[in-house]
Amino acid sequence: MRILLTSGPMHGHLMQLVPLAWALRAAGHEVLVATPADFVPATTATGLPAASVAEPVSMARMISYDRSGAPVAWTADAHGRTERSGRGFARLAAHTLAGTRALVRSWRPDLVVSEPTEYSGPLAAGEAGVPWLEHWWGLAIDPGYRVAAESELAPELEELGLAGIPAPWRVLDVCPPSLQRPGLPERGLMRYVPYNGNGAIPAWVHEPRSRPRVCVTLGSVLPQFVAPALARAVAALDGIGAEIVLAADPKVVADLGPLPDSVRAAGWLPLGVVLPGCDLSVHHGGPGSTWSSFVSGLPQLVLPGASDTPAYARAVAAAGAGEQLDAADLDPFADACSRLLAEPSYRRAAGAVAREIASMPSPAEVVARLVL
């Protein structure tokens, strides 16, 4: 089959699709990723071919400004944030829609695969009568995203003769059932396989160590906004007798100034390789960091920020596998890390989720059952 994948120009969104895309290619299917021009290099770096469907775009601008160029007010209200983000992702879809429609007409895929906030793929698929699969990245997103997106995309929907964003042919869910919210529509399950890019693995990752190792990562979007909190966190961890692996953008790390001797500034590293050699994962609550930590059976301390990260922080705490803290108040940070390292119940709970994830069908098994 020919399978077209569509994702927003954000590393955290694209990377969730990569394990399935690799499995599709390994099974002999043709795979192509549709993305804006400036995200083509990041896409091809995953080993997948990419087609540019739009001029370069700033996702921050799409969220922060409406189509007329007027600023969109920020709100702390959860409903308001969902409305703001849903409309922003819809404006991205409006930007990429013409190119995605043209690609669907010329390349003629048998299936379109899109992540939950990418809407040009479903619209182009609906127009062409092609089935599309919605690939969730974890916890089900607020239905308000789609409501807001359909409102924003009203002109495009009218042009295409669609009553709304077409319903997916199937939904693929990587969230362990014990952590997913109830009452959701039928969906297929797939095991989460960690992927956050490639890189050379330093020797120390596999060498014996004499003290606990804590991995601190704040994802691909938020570090520039939470660098002060990151600096305070690193300083607090220096006093608990642990080795700190700082897996963050080197530019952000450079802004932190001199680091304690206990800190390894590791840059971006594949979490699926690094985390199995750690004892605690400290992160911002992004899906990739959360699921990668669970796969390795690690206790987690989550410092949630924007978007859906608070939901992931709550899921970690509800599973008994960790705790959450407000990044604006890190006074309890060192004590929380010490507690998570010392109390075995957190690791037992994380291990239970790891076993649940391991029991889910692999991407290869999912692809083998994929019949249109």
C-alpha positions as CSV (number, residue, x, y, z in Angstrom):
1,M,0.0,0.0,0.0
2,R,0.9,3.7,-0.3
3,I,0.6,5.4,3.1
4,L,0.8,9.1,3.6
5,L,1.6,10.4,7.1
6,T,0.8,14.0,8.1
7,S,2.1,15.7,11.2
8,G,2.4,19.2,12.5
9,P,6.0,20.7,12.2
10,M,6.9,19.8,15.8
11,H,9.4,17.2,16.8
12,G,7.2,15.8,19.6
13,H,4.3,15.2,17.2
14,L,6.3,13.7,14.3
15,M,8.3,11.4,16.5
16,Q,5.2,9.6,17.8
17,L,4.5,8.5,14.2
18,V,8.0,7.2,13.4
19,P,7.8,3.6,14.9
20,L,4.6,2.9,13.0
21,A,6.1,4.4,9.8
22,W,9.3,2.2,10.2
23,A,7.1,-0.9,10.7
24,L,5.1,0.0,7.5
25,R,8.3,0.4,5.5
26,A,9.8,-2.8,6.9
27,A,6.6,-4.6,5.8
28,G,7.1,-3.4,2.2
29,H,4.7,-0.5,2.1
30,E,5.5,2.8,0.5
31,V,5.5,5.6,3.1
32,L,5.7,9.4,2.6
33,V,5.4,12.2,5.2
34,A,3.7,15.5,4.3
35,T,5.1,18.5,6.1
36,P,5.9,22.2,5.6
37,A,9.2,23.0,3.8
38,D,11.2,24.0,6.9
39,F,10.4,20.7,8.6
40,V,11.5,18.5,5.7
41,P,15.1,18.1,7.1
42,A,13.9,17.1,10.6
43,T,11.6,14.5,8.9
44,T,14.2,13.0,6.6
45,A,16.5,12.7,9.6
46,T,14.1,10.1,11.0
47,G,14.9,7.9,7.9
48,L,11.5,8.7,6.3
49,P,11.0,10.4,2.9
50,A,9.2,13.7,3.1
51,A,7.2,15.9,0.7
52,S,6.9,19.7,1.3
53,V,3.3,20.8,1.2
54,A,3.6,24.4,2.3
55,E,5.9,27.3,2.8
56,P,7.8,27.5,6.1
57,V,5.6,28.2,9.1
58,S,5.9,29.2,12.7
59,M,3.7,27.1,14.9
60,A,4.0,29.7,17.7
61,R,2.7,32.3,15.3
62,M,-0.2,30.0,14.2
63,I,-1.2,29.7,17.9
64,S,-0.7,33.3,18.8
65,Y,-2.2,35.2,15.9
66,D,-5.5,34.8,14.0
67,R,-5.8,34.8,10.2
68,S,-6.0,38.6,10.0
69,G,-2.8,38.9,12.0
70,A,-4.4,40.1,15.2
71,P,-3.0,38.6,18.4
72,V,-5.0,35.9,20.1
73,A,-5.5,36.6,23.8
74,W,-3.8,34.1,26.2
75,T,-6.0,32.7,29.0
76,A,-5.2,30.5,32.0
77,D,-8.6,28.9,31.7
78,A,-8.4,25.3,30.5
79,H,-11.3,25.7,28.1
80,G,-9.8,28.9,26.7
81,R,-6.4,27.2,26.2
82,T,-8.0,24.3,24.3
83,E,-10.0,26.7,22.1
84,R,-6.8,28.7,21.4
85,S,-4.7,25.7,20.6
86,G,-7.4,24.0,18.5
87,R,-7.9,27.1,16.4
88,G,-4.1,27.4,16.0
89,F,-3.7,23.9,14.7
90,A,-6.6,24.5,12.4
91,R,-4.8,27.6,11.0
92,L,-1.8,25.3,10.4
93,A,-4.1,22.9,8.5
94,A,-5.5,25.8,6.4
95,H,-1.9,26.7,5.6
96,T,-0.9,23.2,4.5
97,L,-4.3,22.1,3.0
98,A,-3.7,23.1,-0.7
99,G,-0.4,21.2,-0.8
100,T,-1.8,18.2,1.0
101,R,-4.8,18.0,-1.3
102,A,-2.5,18.2,-4.3
103,L,-0.2,15.5,-3.0
104,V,-3.2,13.2,-2.3
105,R,-4.4,13.7,-5.8
106,S,-1.0,13.1,-7.4
107,W,0.5,10.4,-5.2
108,R,-2.9,8.6,-4.6
109,P,-2.3,7.0,-1.2
110,D,-4.3,4.0,-0.1
111,L,-4.3,5.3,3.5
112,V,-3.6,8.6,5.3
113,V,-2.2,8.5,8.9
114,S,-2.5,11.7,11.0
115,E,-1.8,12.7,14.6
116,P,-4.7,14.1,16.6
117,T,-4.1,17.8,16.0
118,E,-3.2,17.6,12.3
119,Y,-6.3,18.3,10.2
120,S,-5.2,18.8,6.6
121,G,-4.6,15.0,6.2
122,P,-8.2,14.1,7.3
123,L,-9.7,16.9,5.1
124,A,-7.7,15.9,2.0
125,A,-8.5,12.2,2.6
126,G,-12.2,13.0,3.1
127,E,-12.3,14.9,-0.2
128,A,-10.6,12.1,-2.1
129,G,-12.6,9.3,-0.4
130,V,-9.4,7.8,1.1
131,P,-9.6,6.2,4.6
132,W,-7.6,7.8,7.3
133,L,-6.2,6.5,10.6
134,E,-5.9,8.7,13.6
135,H,-2.6,7.9,15.5
136,W,-3.0,9.0,19.1
137,W,0.2,9.8,21.0
138,G,-1.2,8.8,24.4
139,L,-3.9,10.2,26.6
140,A,-7.0,11.1,24.6
141,I,-7.0,14.8,23.9
142,D,-9.9,17.1,24.8
143,P,-12.7,16.9,22.2
144,G,-12.7,20.7,22.4
145,Y,-9.7,20.7,20.1
146,R,-11.7,19.4,17.2
147,V,-14.7,21.6,18.0
148,A,-12.5,24.6,17.9
149,A,-10.8,23.4,14.7
150,E,-14.0,22.8,12.9
151,S,-15.2,26.3,13.7
152,E,-11.9,27.8,12.5
153,L,-11.9,25.6,9.3
154,A,-15.5,26.5,8.4
155,P,-14.5,28.2,5.1
156,E,-12.3,25.2,4.1
157,L,-15.0,22.7,5.0
158,E,-17.6,24.5,3.0
159,E,-15.2,24.6,0.0
160,L,-14.7,20.8,0.2
161,G,-18.4,20.1,0.7
162,L,-17.7,18.5,4.1
163,A,-20.0,18.8,7.2
164,G,-17.0,18.5,9.5
165,I,-13.6,16.9,9.9
166,P,-14.2,13.3,8.6
167,A,-14.3,10.6,11.3
168,P,-11.3,8.3,11.1
169,W,-11.5,4.9,9.6
170,R,-9.6,3.6,12.7
171,V,-8.0,5.0,15.8
172,L,-4.6,3.7,17.1
173,D,-3.8,4.2,20.8
174,V,-0.4,3.8,22.4
175,C,-1.7,4.6,25.9
176,P,-1.8,1.6,28.4
177,P,-5.5,0.9,29.0
178,S,-5.1,1.3,32.8
179,L,-4.1,5.0,32.3
180,Q,-6.5,5.9,29.5
181,R,-9.7,7.7,30.4
182,P,-12.9,5.6,30.2
183,G,-15.8,6.0,27.8
184,L,-13.8,6.4,24.6
185,P,-14.7,5.0,21.2
186,E,-13.4,1.7,20.0
187,R,-9.7,1.8,19.0
188,G,-6.8,-0.5,18.3
189,L,-3.8,-0.7,20.7
190,M,-0.2,-0.4,19.8
191,R,2.9,-0.7,22.1
192,Y,4.7,2.5,22.6
193,V,8.3,2.3,21.2
194,P,10.6,5.1,22.4
195,Y,11.9,7.4,19.7
196,N,13.2,10.9,20.1
197,G,15.9,10.9,17.5
198,N,19.2,9.2,17.0
199,G,22.7,10.0,18.2
200,A,26.0,8.5,19.3
201,I,25.8,6.8,22.6
202,P,28.6,7.8,25.0
203,A,30.4,5.0,26.8
204,W,29.3,6.1,30.3
205,V,25.7,5.1,29.5
206,H,26.6,1.5,29.9
207,E,29.5,1.6,32.4
208,P,29.1,0.6,36.0
209,R,28.2,3.3,38.5
210,S,28.3,3.8,42.2
211,R,25.5,6.2,42.8
212,P,21.9,6.8,41.6
213,R,21.5,8.3,38.2
214,V,18.7,10.9,37.5
215,C,17.8,11.9,34.0
216,V,16.5,15.5,33.6
217,T,14.9,16.3,30.3
218,L,12.3,19.0,29.4
219,G,11.4,18.0,25.9
220,S,11.7,19.7,22.5
221,V,9.3,22.6,23.0
222,L,9.4,23.9,26.6
223,P,13.1,24.3,27.7
224,Q,13.5,27.8,26.4
225,F,10.5,28.8,28.6
226,V,11.6,27.0,31.8
227,A,15.4,27.5,31.8
228,P,15.3,29.3,35.2
229,A,13.4,26.3,36.7
230,L,15.9,24.0,35.1
231,A,18.8,25.8,36.7
232,R,17.2,25.6,40.1
233,A,16.4,21.9,39.7
234,V,20.0,21.1,38.8
235,A,21.3,23.0,41.8
236,A,18.9,21.2,44.1
237,L,19.8,17.8,42.7
238,D,23.5,18.4,43.4
239,G,22.9,17.9,47.1
240,I,21.2,14.5,47.0
241,G,24.3,12.4,46.1
242,A,23.1,11.4,42.6
243,E,24.6,11.6,39.2
244,I,22.6,14.0,37.0
245,V,22.2,13.4,33.3
246,L,21.0,16.7,31.7
247,A,19.4,15.7,28.4
248,A,18.5,19.1,27.0
249,D,19.3,21.4,24.1
250,P,22.9,22.5,24.4
251,K,21.9,26.1,23.8
252,V,19.6,26.0,26.8
253,V,22.3,24.3,28.9
254,A,24.8,27.0,27.9
255,D,22.5,29.6,29.4
256,L,22.6,27.8,32.8
257,G,26.2,28.8,33.4
258,P,28.7,26.7,35.3
259,L,27.3,23.3,36.3
260,P,28.0,21.2,39.4
261,D,30.5,18.3,39.0
262,S,27.6,15.9,39.5
263,V,26.0,17.0,36.2
264,R,26.6,15.4,32.8
265,A,25.4,17.9,30.1
266,A,24.6,15.1,27.6
267,G,22.7,17.1,24.9
268,W,20.0,15.3,23.0
269,L,20.2,11.5,23.5
270,P,17.9,8.7,22.6
271,L,15.8,8.2,25.7
272,G,15.1,4.6,25.0
273,V,18.8,3.9,25.4
274,V,19.7,6.3,28.2
275,L,16.7,5.8,30.6
276,P,17.2,2.0,31.2
277,G,20.5,3.0,33.0
278,C,18.8,5.5,35.2
279,D,17.0,5.4,38.5
280,L,14.7,8.4,38.2
281,S,13.3,10.5,35.3
282,V,12.5,14.2,35.8
283,H,10.6,15.7,32.9
284,H,7.9,18.2,31.8
285,G,5.1,15.7,31.2
286,G,5.4,15.4,27.4
287,P,4.0,12.2,26.0
288,G,7.4,11.0,24.7
289,S,9.2,11.6,28.0
290,T,6.3,10.0,30.0
291,W,5.9,6.9,28.0
292,S,9.7,6.4,27.5
293,S,10.1,6.5,31.3
294,F,7.3,4.1,31.8
295,V,8.8,1.7,29.2
296,S,12.0,1.7,31.3
297,G,10.0,1.1,34.5
298,L,11.3,4.4,36.1
299,P,9.8,6.5,38.9
300,Q,9.0,10.0,37.5
301,L,9.0,13.5,38.9
302,V,6.9,15.7,36.5
303,L,7.1,19.5,36.3
304,P,4.1,20.1,34.0
305,G,3.9,23.2,31.8
306,A,1.6,24.0,28.9
307,S,-0.7,22.0,26.6
308,D,-1.6,18.5,27.8
309,T,1.4,18.1,30.2
310,P,-0.7,18.4,33.4
311,A,-2.8,15.4,32.3
312,Y,0.3,13.3,31.9
313,A,1.6,14.5,35.3
314,R,-1.8,13.4,36.9
315,A,-1.6,10.0,35.1
316,V,1.9,9.4,36.5
317,A,0.8,10.2,40.0
318,A,-2.5,8.2,39.7
319,A,-0.5,5.2,38.7
320,G,1.6,5.5,41.9
321,A,4.7,5.7,39.7
322,G,5.8,9.3,40.6
323,E,4.9,12.7,41.8
324,Q,4.3,16.2,40.2
325,L,5.5,19.6,41.3
326,D,4.9,23.1,40.2
327,A,7.9,24.3,38.2
328,A,7.4,27.7,39.8
329,D,7.9,26.3,43.3
330,L,10.9,24.0,43.5
331,D,11.5,24.2,47.3
332,P,10.2,20.5,47.7
333,F,12.2,19.3,44.6
334,A,15.2,17.7,46.3
335,D,13.1,16.0,49.0
336,A,10.8,14.7,46.3
337,C,13.7,13.3,44.3
338,S,15.2,11.6,47.4
339,R,11.8,10.1,48.2
340,L,11.3,8.7,44.7
341,L,14.8,7.2,44.7
342,A,14.4,5.6,48.2
343,E,10.8,4.4,48.3
344,P,10.5,1.1,46.3
345,S,6.7,1.4,45.8
346,Y,7.2,4.0,43.0
347,R,9.5,1.6,41.0
348,R,7.1,-1.3,41.6
349,A,4.2,0.8,40.2
350,A,6.3,1.9,37.2
351,G,7.3,-1.6,36.6
352,A,3.7,-2.7,36.5
353,V,2.9,-0.1,33.8
354,A,6.1,-1.2,31.9
355,R,4.8,-4.8,31.8
356,E,1.4,-3.6,30.6
357,I,3.0,-1.7,27.8
358,A,5.2,-4.7,26.8
359,S,2.0,-6.8,26.5
360,M,0.5,-4.5,23.9
361,P,0.9,-5.4,20.2
362,S,4.1,-4.2,18.6
363,P,4.1,-1.8,15.6
364,A,5.0,-4.8,13.4
365,E,2.1,-6.8,14.7
366,V,-0.3,-3.9,14.1
367,V,0.9,-3.5,10.5
368,A,0.5,-7.2,9.9
369,R,-3.2,-6.8,10.8
370,L,-3.7,-3.7,8.9
371,V,-6.3,-4.6,6.2
372,L,-8.3,-1.9,4.4
